[in-house]
Each structure stands twice: as C-alpha cells, then as structure tokens.
Amino acid sequence: MEQIRHGRAVWEGRAPGPAPGSHGGNHMKEVIGKGKTLDQATENALQQLNAERQEVEVEPLETGSKGFLGIGARPARVRVTLRPDDRIRTNVFLRNILGFMGISTTVQIQEEGETITVLLGEEAASLIGHRGQTLDSLQYLIARYLNEDKEEWRKVVVDIDNYRDRREENLKAMAERMAEQVMRNKRDLRTEPLTAPERRIIHMTLKENTAVTTFSVGEGMRKRVVIAAADKSESPRRFNARRGGRGGGPSSERRAGGSRGTGGGRRSGQSEGRSNSNNRRGGRGRRSGGESRRTEPRASSEA
C-alpha cells in the first residue's frame, strides 16, 4: 500500500487525453520526449506523462546533433514508457485526473489477488456524485485504462472516504425495512433504480428470508428490485407481462395498466350488463304498450 498526495496538473487547460507525442494504443502509457540532450528529452517525456523518474523506463532513440553553425541540428529523442505495474499506472492515471480537476487528496492503492483497490480521502467527496454514479464512472475509466492491453480483465474498486461500506449498510437496512412492510401488508414494494452491485446486495440480504422473494424489473439505469410476499409472488416474466411495458415500469404504471384497467373492465362489463338489462325491460315495456294500443281500437269498435 502506498500513500501519495496529488494536486498538480501538467496539461494545463485541457482534459487528460493522449499526451503530446503519445501513440493512441498506448494512451498515457508511452510518449516520445525531445530535447537538446538525452536528459532534457527524458524530462520532456516525464512532463508529458506527469510521471516520476522511478515510475518509467527510458529508451534512447537518438542522441541528437548540434549540426554546423546550427544547420542540420537534430534534437535528442527518447521513448519513455510507464513501468508495467498496475499500481504505478493507476497512480499516474489518477494523478492526471485529480490534478486537472484541482483535487488534492490522499491516494492509497492496494493489490489483492486480481483486484486493484483505490482509496481516496474525504477531500475527493465531490467525485462520489448522486448515489455514487460519478464514483462508478471513475472506477470504470480506471478499469478500461488498465485492461485495454490485457487478455484477462482485472477488477478495479474505487472508494472515497469509506462511501461504499456506508452505502452497503444503508441498502441492507432498507431491504430489511421493506421486507417487514411486505410481510405486514402483503403488498409488493419496489426499490429506487439501483446499479447491478446494489441490486445484488438487496438480493443477498433477503436471500434467507423465506417470507419474501426478490427479483429485478426494468431496463438499464432504471432497473429496480421488487420485494414480494413469497406466498403470493409471481415469476418475473408474468410480473413484467402484466405491465405491458419494456421490462416493467414503475409501480404506478402497474396500477395504471393492471388493476385499474382490470377493475375498469369489470365496471364497464357490469354497466353494459345493466344497460342490456334495461334495454330488454324497455323493449318489453314498449311491446306491452303496443299491445294495449292495439287492443284499444277493438274495444271501441265493439262499443
């Protein structure tokens, strides 16, 4: 584990991207430095990468030439590559992002098996975002950066001021509360839209609770978890089919498209039945009235 403090941006006025002289496939991992001497060329490359000397490997390409009276002068050139160490590469990548955003915080990088864990201090709390969405995006960027030239994907976990542990405890407590409400009221409840790891926490928290069952509905960023009573639960396919939507919408959509529509149909059918019954009674009344009108002339003729 290492602890580093960042706060300096080398690429002023623009977001971290391919460094000057870098090659697209080795984005922010390899650059060509130029200078009057090899040392100056190396320093130029280190500035492009925003890296320290011990974090890179240097390969001289051209020693350079002063030429004759300045004519035909050629600069010295070196190829500087970040060492093939995931902790070093993660550190340099974060140094550029945090420096560009003007965030100075502690960074701890740990390796546990195939997982890289990055812990940022509370000064980086602005990177958490709404329900951790910005934090998840940063985690995804680091994972893509580290794994772009690997055959096997290496997992990356980024946390800020122990946010993920607090979020997990809050989700577990929410799942228990919702399960109690479902058991008490015998009515399904749905969570807010959750990420895949957050949905997994809900499922695992209630896995041993035999009184309820859980399943996911929705698509993409709007995917939620449904907590239903086990004795009246339905399969996710039927649950979604009742909504007539794409993977099931909010609970209000279920009420609008399901129970209300069904109830409306029954009320409509009952009103139609009453209407038909009234028509039949009305028809008999008209026939009865017609018969009385037909019998009146016969009575007058007999008179």
RAHU-V513762 format. One line per field, one symbol per residue. phi: phi as a letter, one per 20 degrees, with the letter a starting at -180 (. if undefined). A space follows every 10 residues. Layout:
BEGIN
phi = ???
END
This chain:
BEGIN
phi = .cccddrdde efnbfgbgfg nedgfdgmcb cddcafcfff ffffffffel ceffecddcf dbfnbfmdln emfcffccdd cfgfcfffff ffgfgfffff emddbfcddc dcmedddddd fffegfefmf lmffffffff ffffffdfdd edfdfccdcc lmffffffff ffffffffff ffffdlcfcc efgcfgffff ffgffdfeef ecccbecncl fdfcdedcff fcfcfgffgf fffmdemndf ffffffedff ffffffffff ffffffffff ffffffffff ffffefffff fff
END
